[in-house]
Amino acid sequence: MALFENSSYFAYHPKYYTPTTDSHCTLNISPVLRYPYPMEIRNRYAPSPTGLQHIGGVRTALFNYLFAKSQGGSFILRIEDTDQTRSEPVFIQNLFDTFQWLGFHWDEGPDVGGSYAPYIQSERVVLYQKAAQELLDKDKAYHCFCSTGRLENLRKERESAHSSETGYDRFCRNISKDIAGSRVKNGEAYVIRLKIPLGQSTHFHDHLLGDIQWKNEDVNPDPVLLKSDGFPTYHLANVVDDHLMGVTHVLRAQEWLPSAPLHTIIYESFGWEPPKFCHLPMVMGNDGKKLSKRHGATSIDEFRRQGYLPEALLNYIALLGASYEEGRDVYTLEELAALFNIDKLNKAPAVFDYKKLDWFNGLYIRAKSNEELSELALPYCKGLIKENTALFIDAMALIRERVSLLSEIPSKIAYLFEDPPLPEPSEFFPRKASLAKTVELLELGRSLISIVCKKSDEEAEASFKEESAKAAASVGVKLGDLMMPLRVAITGARVSPPLLGSLRLLGEEKALARVKKCLSLLKAALCK
Ligand code: GLU
């Protein structure tokens, strides 16, 4: 804190060039055009640590990151923890874990530092107190001594009178500075409120939504800037930090749009140039309602647990409301950073399509080598195996085309590691076959096992095809019908990864033992 006490914190601002006073300069350019002038794109993700990181927040962070990177700018992480009652360290930890896992990072932030540290608002309180004092001095803010009891009564009175008025009634706005000063000296509790200029409108430009104008009377009436405990509200801290940190662009969720007129008024009250605003369209579920738990997973933790890959999730999130190249969906983070164009953002809300995300995930899973996939799958398969083995790695080849989530892997490969529970006899029946025919087909199937388990991969494939076709023809059934009892005996299910690969991974001995057990079961059923 002491760091800031004596610093003239408004003196240096990275957003501005010093205007040239070069007397040799003959061009008569109005200083307004050259100064202030943005030196570089600087943007930020400014989460409040009051919950887990979710799709919407990560989309905001990602778009800021991509925009900064596409422009050679800087992306900042700032933790907005001024609401001390709701902020929790576990959510800060979750923030770091999430982005570590996702694999993109900020250029400046609480963990990496930067020229504008600290990047956690609770460590910057003195700055906000100074800023509030500056507004008091400029007569743009005032002390308010209203008790919570008075404000509560006001709310109740309005409610019973069915009044449409909300917010503060500006009761203390006209208390003279002298009187307010002596009340403060006498130790009366107070907050500092913004003096919203009345009888005028506030204008700002949103990159997506265009020019926006709000009547000041429609802005939250004289909101609190500094609370009675000396902590700032979100509005004050957010504006002060964006200014001090040289933020040039604010890309944030559209739910913050109603705060933008208020923020603009705060910037104007200080005499600062506001950053450029771009409020991003909401992310919706397929029913057109804001994405929430009702639609499925929303926290990144949950997606991670379910076995989504960070690259797939990032790729999909990057498409939520932005376009890159015509007809192309799959991009690496580097490609996205090169192609991101703030002019290609959509105004319409983005719909989060879980099926499409699954498709992306399957795609990224299939792009992994068996070794890579086994490493990723291992934490999901702890019930089956303790450590990575050759069998586990080879098993990936059998299922890579058949899963879209890592969490689907253990149930798909369990039969390779432990005997599946014995299925009901009827499970073994191919179409229309009787129990007796099923026994005959399984016996025939058993004769193929030694053929495929003793040969090299290519030979096995060729002879399996040939021998199984011959066997099917010999008993007048289709190939699939011949294989069904064998498939069920080996994998425990009618739908399974490829049978040939399964037999080879399992090995002759185990495969024969499983068939033997199943044959006894079926024969016992036959005798009943
Ligand atoms: N702290 C706000 C949030 O939690 C930041 C809003 C903004 O980006 O200005 O989303």
Boltz pocket constraint, residues with backbone or C-beta under 6 A from the ligand:
constraints:
  - pocket:
      binder: B
      contacts: [[A, 44], [A, 46], [A, 47], [A, 48], [A, 80], [A, 234], [A, 238], [A, 251], [A, 252], [A, 253], [A, 256]]
      max_distance: 6.0
